[in-house]
Amino acid sequence: MTGDQLVPRKKSYEEKFAERIAKRDAERGPLKDGKVFEHGPAKFLFMFIIGFVIVTHVAILIVMMASGMR
């Protein structure tokens, strides 16, 4: 036997990460239709940006109207 057969090989970061993800997904179970939005953070960010743009436009229009600018 050679020396490298006696020592177990260390797992790479990618292998450890894949195992953690697989274990977490197995514990969660399948997603329920209509109950889970997979991109919740993206939806929140999109709605925030759209709302911010609308509020900013309205505020600029009010300032321009108040100053008499056309």
C-alpha positions as CSV (number, residue, x, y, z in Angstrom):
1,M,0.0,0.0,0.0
2,T,1.2,3.5,-0.7
3,G,0.9,6.4,1.7
4,D,-1.8,8.3,-0.2
5,Q,-4.2,5.3,0.0
6,L,-4.2,5.4,3.8
7,V,-5.0,9.1,4.1
8,P,-8.5,10.0,2.9
9,R,-8.7,12.8,0.3
10,K,-10.0,16.1,1.5
11,K,-13.2,17.3,-0.3
12,S,-12.9,20.4,-2.4
13,Y,-15.0,23.4,-1.5
14,E,-17.3,22.8,-4.5
15,E,-18.0,19.2,-3.3
16,K,-18.8,20.4,0.2
17,F,-21.0,23.2,-1.1
18,A,-22.9,20.8,-3.4
19,E,-23.5,18.4,-0.5
20,R,-24.8,21.2,1.7
21,I,-27.2,22.4,-1.1
22,A,-28.4,18.8,-1.8
23,K,-29.0,18.2,1.9
24,R,-30.9,21.5,2.3
25,D,-33.0,20.8,-0.7
26,A,-33.9,17.3,0.5
27,E,-35.0,18.7,3.9
28,R,-37.2,21.3,2.3
29,G,-39.2,18.9,0.1
30,P,-40.9,19.9,-3.2
31,L,-42.2,23.4,-3.7
32,K,-46.0,23.9,-3.7
33,D,-47.5,25.4,-6.8
34,G,-48.9,28.9,-6.3
35,K,-47.4,29.2,-2.8
36,V,-43.7,30.0,-3.5
37,F,-42.3,32.7,-5.7
38,E,-38.8,31.5,-6.5
39,H,-37.5,35.0,-7.2
40,G,-38.9,36.9,-4.2
41,P,-35.9,39.1,-3.6
42,A,-35.8,40.1,-7.3
43,K,-39.5,40.9,-7.2
44,F,-39.1,43.1,-4.2
45,L,-36.1,44.9,-5.8
46,F,-38.0,45.4,-9.0
47,M,-41.1,46.8,-7.3
48,F,-38.9,49.1,-5.1
49,I,-37.1,50.5,-8.1
50,I,-40.3,51.1,-10.1
51,G,-41.9,52.8,-7.1
52,F,-38.8,54.9,-6.5
53,V,-38.8,56.1,-10.2
54,I,-42.5,57.0,-10.1
55,V,-42.2,58.9,-6.8
56,T,-39.1,60.8,-8.1
57,H,-40.8,61.8,-11.3
58,V,-43.8,63.1,-9.5
59,A,-41.6,65.0,-7.0
60,I,-39.7,66.6,-9.9
61,L,-42.9,67.5,-11.7
62,I,-44.3,69.2,-8.6
63,V,-41.0,71.2,-8.1
64,M,-41.1,72.2,-11.8
65,M,-44.7,73.3,-11.6
66,A,-44.2,75.2,-8.4
67,S,-41.2,77.1,-9.9
68,G,-43.1,78.0,-13.1
69,M,-40.8,76.1,-15.4
70,R,-42.3,74.7,-18.6
